[in-house]
Amino acid sequence: MIILKDISFSEFFIFSCDKEHKMMRGIQLLILIILFKVCFNGYTKETSQVQNIDNDQLFVEISKNLRCPKCENQSIFDSNSQIANDMKFKVNELINKGYSKENIYNYMISRYDNAILYDPPLTVLVIFLWTFPFLILLILLLTLLIKCRKQKLNEFT
């Protein structure tokens, strides 16, 4: 038959009143805490690197002119998404390597296309896309005008 006796909280976790055993348990607890710290340190490392970006003028200017691929109508400077943080980290890395603003833009364009820029370069395709609706409207108006004139000419004859 097992007889349970009243034990204190400290005796429950230490299991022995012996000083050597208490010291051993303390060392084991310290090792356990250190292991948890080492194991979970990697999860916070990446975000802390992103937070330590130097906010100089070139970084701010470039990151405000780059569009976040995930967020709608937000620059990577304003966005907190993971891809925006990765892009900010890359911009900071390229600035620290000595890349110029144009080189950084070219790097991002090669990776994400011209849509990554808030102010894309003026190309033939961009001009066509901006003028095409007006050309269609002009053609429709001319067609309507010609039909109306033909109809008026037919009414007079």
C-alpha positions in Angstrom: 0.0 0.0 0.0 1.3 3.4 -1.0 1.1 6.2 1.5 1.1 9.7 0.1 2.6 12.3 2.3 2.3 16.1 2.1 5.3 17.6 0.2 6.0 21.2 -0.6 6.1 22.7 -4.1 9.9 22.9 -4.1 10.3 19.3 -3.0 7.9 18.2 -5.8 10.1 19.7 -8.5 13.5 19.1 -6.9 12.7 15.6 -5.6 15.4 15.7 -3.1 16.5 17.9 -0.3 20.1 17.0 -0.9 22.2 20.1 -2.0 24.0 18.1 -4.8 20.7 17.1 -6.3 19.3 20.6 -6.1 22.4 21.9 -7.9 22.2 19.2 -10.5 18.5 20.1 -11.2 19.4 23.8 -11.4 22.2 23.0 -14.0 19.7 20.8 -15.9 17.2 23.6 -15.9 19.8 26.1 -17.1 20.8 23.8 -19.9 17.2 23.3 -20.9 16.6 27.1 -21.1 19.8 27.6 -23.1 18.7 24.9 -25.6 15.3 26.5 -26.0 17.0 29.8 -26.7 19.4 28.3 -29.3 16.6 26.3 -31.0 14.2 29.2 -31.4 16.7 31.9 -32.1 16.5 31.1 -35.9 12.9 32.0 -36.1 13.4 35.6 -35.0 16.7 36.2 -36.8 15.2 36.9 -40.3 12.6 39.5 -39.1 15.1 41.2 -36.9 17.5 41.7 -39.9 14.7 43.3 -41.9 13.9 45.7 -39.0 17.6 46.9 -38.8 17.6 48.3 -42.3 19.3 51.7 -42.5 16.7 54.3 -43.5 18.9 56.5 -45.6 17.5 58.6 -48.4 18.4 56.3 -51.3 16.8 53.3 -49.6 13.6 55.2 -48.9 13.5 56.6 -52.5 14.0 53.3 -54.1 11.6 51.3 -51.9 8.9 53.9 -52.4 9.2 53.5 -56.2 9.0 49.7 -56.1 5.5 48.1 -56.1 4.8 45.3 -53.8 3.9 42.2 -55.9 1.5 40.9 -53.3 -0.2 44.0 -52.1 -2.4 46.1 -54.3 -1.3 49.7 -54.7 1.3 49.6 -52.0 5.0 50.2 -52.3 7.5 47.8 -50.6 8.3 50.7 -48.2 4.7 50.7 -46.9 4.0 47.0 -47.1 4.7 44.5 -44.3 4.2 41.4 -46.4 7.0 38.8 -46.4 7.9 39.4 -50.1 8.1 43.2 -49.5 10.4 42.6 -46.5 12.6 40.3 -48.6 12.7 43.0 -51.3 13.6 45.7 -48.8 16.4 43.5 -47.5 17.7 42.9 -51.0 17.6 46.7 -51.8 19.5 47.4 -48.6 22.0 44.7 -49.5 22.5 46.1 -53.0 22.9 49.6 -51.7 25.6 48.4 -49.2 27.4 46.6 -52.1 27.6 50.0 -53.9 24.9 49.5 -56.6 23.5 52.7 -58.1 19.8 53.4 -58.2 19.5 52.4 -61.9 21.4 49.2 -61.3 19.0 48.3 -58.4 15.9 49.1 -60.6 17.4 47.0 -63.4 17.9 44.1 -61.0 14.3 44.3 -59.8 13.0 44.7 -63.3 14.9 41.6 -64.4 13.4 39.7 -61.6 9.8 41.0 -61.5 9.3 42.8 -64.9 8.4 46.4 -65.5 5.2 46.1 -63.5 7.4 46.3 -60.3 8.0 50.1 -61.0 5.4 52.7 -60.1 6.8 54.8 -63.0 7.5 52.3 -65.8 9.6 53.3 -68.8 7.8 54.7 -71.8 7.8 52.0 -74.5 5.9 51.4 -77.8 3.6 49.0 -76.0 2.8 51.5 -73.2 2.1 54.2 -75.8 -0.2 51.8 -77.7 -2.0 50.8 -74.6 -2.7 54.4 -73.6 -3.8 55.5 -77.1 -5.7 52.4 -78.2 -9.0 53.3 -76.4 -8.9 56.8 -77.9 -8.3 55.4 -81.4 -11.2 53.1 -81.0 -13.4 55.9 -79.8 -12.3 58.1 -82.8 -13.0 55.3 -85.3 -16.5 54.8 -83.8 -17.2 58.5 -83.9 -16.0 58.7 -87.5 -18.1 55.7 -88.5 -21.2 57.2 -86.8 -20.6 60.5 -88.6 -20.2 58.9 -92.0 -23.4 56.9 -91.5 -25.3 60.0 -90.4 -24.1 61.9 -93.5 -25.1 59.0 -95.8 -28.5 58.9 -94.1 -29.0 62.6 -94.6 -27.9 62.4 -98.2 -30.4 59.6 -98.8 -33.2 61.6 -97.2 -32.6 64.6 -99.6 -32.6 62.5 -102.7 
